[in-house]
Amino acid sequence: MINNYLLVVQNKSIIAKLPESNITFLFPLKDFTVGFPTTYSLEDIDIDNAFIFVNRILDNASFLEFKKTIKKLPSNIKGIVFDDIGILEFLNNSSSSLTKILFLNHFNCNYLSINTYLDYVDSVLVSPDLTFLETNEILKLAKKKLVTYTFGHVNIMYSRRTLITNYNKEFNKSVPLISEITNDLKQKFKIVENKYGTVIYTNEPFNGLRYRGNSNILYHFINSLFLNDEEIIKIINSTSNLESDYPYSYLALEEGIVRIKEREK
């Protein structure tokens, strides 16, 4: 079975290294994306059958700019991945023939809500916060083929504030806008800021390669952020799940219910 990959592009050099027909390249759209150091204008996207990624929560002014941008889309742009429901409303009321994939990050966690969204979009990306068994159940019960988060660092928090810049100003620091941070529990995270906000990612890439080969999957989503070209090629070409190299996943869990210890009085 052919695995169709939806690959976020952070370095265009990867395109020439992956000429296979089962790779769809996803470009974070300039001025409408947070959490990615590299974004692309429409003029920068010069390959066929490309998708654009829009993950900002848009205010009224930026939404009006987005509407203008969409009306100028070149014919080589075939799809859009997005998380703002206002975008969905606009696309469904326009003459756009774009393939629409809804990416709500941590919210698409059950087949009932996913099937509701599938009345309005072509596919939905299933949250990576689920176990292997839970994701398989959703794939079986969904009315259309879905997208799975198959590999990459996961966005665990998005703020419209410029958190690193604010921190640097408050404490007279010079932390780079792309950094690694550590909390009081010695847990590490990756953080990326641009002028539209700040995204914090898991320190290790999520490994969902076990999902490959499932007939109910439209695309296997790969977030290439923090990965080099050699790693991306290895991940896509590997016939194994690379669990020894990239052990971080929820796939080994049998249940998704976790009891939180009550606070002692």
C-alpha positions in Angstrom: 0.0 0.0 0.0 1.3 3.4 -1.0 1.8 5.9 1.9 0.8 9.4 1.0 2.8 12.0 3.0 1.9 15.6 3.7 5.3 17.2 4.5 5.7 20.6 6.0 8.5 22.4 4.1 11.1 24.3 6.2 14.0 23.8 3.8 13.2 23.8 0.0 16.3 21.6 -0.6 14.2 18.6 0.6 11.9 18.9 -2.5 14.6 17.8 -5.0 15.6 15.0 -2.7 12.1 13.5 -2.5 10.8 13.3 -6.1 8.4 10.5 -5.3 4.8 11.1 -6.4 3.4 10.2 -3.0 4.9 13.3 -1.3 2.6 16.4 -1.1 4.5 19.5 0.1 2.9 21.8 2.7 4.1 25.4 2.8 3.5 27.6 5.9 2.0 30.7 4.4 3.8 34.0 5.1 1.9 36.3 7.4 -0.7 33.6 8.3 1.5 31.1 10.2 3.0 30.9 13.7 5.6 28.4 15.0 7.7 28.1 11.9 10.9 30.0 11.3 10.5 29.7 7.5 7.3 30.8 5.8 6.5 31.3 2.1 4.7 33.8 0.0 2.6 32.6 -2.9 5.4 33.6 -5.3 7.8 31.4 -3.4 5.7 28.2 -4.0 6.7 27.1 -7.4 5.9 23.4 -7.5 2.7 21.7 -8.7 0.1 20.3 -6.4 1.3 22.2 -3.3 -0.7 22.8 -0.1 -0.6 25.9 2.1 -0.6 25.9 5.9 -2.5 28.6 7.8 -2.4 28.2 11.6 -2.8 31.7 13.0 -6.0 32.6 14.8 -7.0 35.6 12.7 -8.5 38.9 13.9 -10.8 40.9 11.6 -8.0 42.8 9.8 -5.9 39.7 9.1 -8.9 37.8 8.0 -9.7 40.4 5.4 -6.0 40.1 4.2 -6.4 36.4 4.1 -9.5 36.7 1.9 -7.5 38.9 -0.5 -4.7 36.4 -0.6 -6.9 33.4 -1.3 -8.4 35.2 -4.3 -4.9 35.5 -5.8 -4.0 31.8 -5.4 -2.1 30.4 -8.4 -3.3 27.2 -10.0 -0.5 25.1 -8.6 -1.9 25.4 -5.0 -4.3 22.5 -4.6 -5.1 22.4 -0.9 -5.0 24.2 2.5 -4.5 23.0 6.0 -6.0 25.3 8.6 -7.4 25.6 12.1 -9.5 28.8 12.1 -13.2 28.1 11.7 -13.7 31.5 10.1 -11.5 30.3 7.2 -13.8 27.3 6.8 -16.8 29.5 6.6 -15.2 31.7 4.0 -13.9 28.8 1.8 -17.3 27.0 1.9 -19.0 30.2 0.7 -16.5 30.8 -2.1 -15.9 29.1 -5.4 -12.6 27.6 -4.1 -11.9 24.1 -5.2 -9.1 23.7 -2.7 -8.8 20.4 -0.7 -9.6 21.5 2.8 -8.0 19.8 5.8 -8.9 20.9 9.3 -6.1 20.8 11.9 -7.3 21.7 15.4 -4.2 20.2 17.0 -5.4 18.9 20.4 -9.2 19.0 19.8 -10.1 16.3 17.2 -10.2 13.5 19.7 -13.4 11.6 18.9 -15.2 10.3 15.8 -18.4 12.1 16.5 -16.9 15.6 16.3 -14.7 14.6 13.5 -17.6 13.2 11.4 -19.4 16.5 12.1 -16.5 18.5 10.7 -16.3 16.1 7.7 -19.6 17.4 6.5 -17.7 20.7 5.7 -14.1 19.7 4.9 -12.4 17.0 2.9 -10.4 15.6 5.8 -9.4 16.2 9.4 -6.1 15.7 11.2 -6.6 13.4 14.2 -5.0 14.7 17.4 -1.7 13.1 18.4 -2.9 13.1 22.0 -4.6 9.7 21.5 -3.5 6.2 22.0 -3.0 3.8 19.0 -6.2 2.0 19.9 -8.2 5.2 20.1 -6.9 6.5 16.8 -7.6 3.2 15.1 -11.2 3.4 16.3 -11.6 6.9 14.9 -10.1 5.8 11.6 -12.6 2.9 11.4 -15.7 5.0 12.2 -14.9 8.2 10.2 -17.0 8.9 7.2 -14.0 10.0 5.1 -10.3 9.3 5.1 -8.4 11.2 7.7 -4.9 12.6 8.3 -2.7 11.3 11.1 0.2 13.1 12.8 2.8 10.6 11.7 6.0 12.3 12.7 7.4 15.5 14.1 7.6 17.8 17.1 4.1 18.6 18.4 2.8 22.0 19.1 1.7 21.9 22.8 1.0 25.6 23.3 0.3 28.7 21.1 0.1 32.2 22.4 -0.5 35.3 20.3 1.9 37.1 22.7 5.6 37.5 21.8 6.7 35.6 24.9 10.5 35.5 24.2 10.6 39.2 23.3 8.6 40.2 26.4 10.9 38.0 28.6 14.0 39.6 27.1 12.7 43.1 27.7 11.6 42.4 31.3 14.7 40.7 32.4 17.3 42.3 30.1 18.1 39.0 28.4 18.9 38.0 24.8 17.2 34.6 24.4 17.0 33.8 20.6 13.6 33.6 19.0 14.2 29.9 18.3 15.3 28.3 21.5 15.2 25.4 23.9 13.7 26.0 27.3 13.6 24.0 30.6 10.9 24.2 33.2 11.2 23.7 37.0 10.8 20.0 36.6 13.9 19.9 34.3 11.6 19.1 31.3 12.9 20.5 28.0 10.8 22.1 25.3 11.5 23.9 22.0 10.1 27.4 21.4 9.6 29.5 18.3 8.5 33.1 18.1 7.6 35.4 15.2 5.7 38.7 15.2 2.4 36.9 15.3 3.0 34.9 18.4 4.9 32.1 20.1 4.6 28.3 19.8 6.1 25.8 22.3 6.9 22.3 20.9 7.7 19.0 22.5 11.5 18.5 22.8 11.3 15.1 21.1 9.5 14.3 17.9 6.3 12.3 18.1 6.6 9.0 16.3 3.4 7.7 14.8 5.0 5.7 12.0 3.0 2.7 13.0 0.0 4.3 11.4 1.5 3.8 7.9 -0.4 1.4 5.6 -3.8 2.0 7.1 -6.3 2.2 4.2 -8.4 4.9 6.0 -5.7 7.5 6.0 -5.6 10.2 3.3 -2.2 11.7 4.3 0.5 11.0 6.8 1.4 14.4 8.3 5.1 15.0 8.9 6.3 18.2 10.6 9.9 18.7 9.4 10.6 21.5 11.9 13.9 20.8 13.7 14.6 17.9 11.4 17.4 17.9 8.7 17.0 16.6 5.2 18.7 13.3 6.0 16.4 12.6 8.9 13.3 13.3 6.8 14.5 11.0 4.0 15.3 8.3 6.5 11.8 8.6 8.1 9.9 8.4 4.8 12.0 5.7 3.2 12.2 3.5 6.3 10.2 0.2 6.3 10.4 0.0 10.1 8.7 2.2 12.7 12.1 3.5 14.0 10.9 3.1 17.6 14.4 2.6 19.0 15.6 5.9 17.3 12.4 7.9 18.1 10.7 6.3 21.1 8.3 9.2 22.0 4.7 8.3 21.3 1.4 7.3 22.9 1.2 4.2 20.9 2.1 1.7 23.6 -0.7 2.8 25.9 -3.7 0.5 26.0 -6.1 3.1 27.5 -6.4 6.9 27.2 -7.9 7.4 30.6 -5.5 8.6 33.3 -6.5 9.1 36.9 -4.9 12.2 38.4 -3.8 11.8 42.0 -6.0 13.8 44.3 -4.3 16.7 46.1 -3.5 15.8 49.7 -5.4 18.0 52.2 
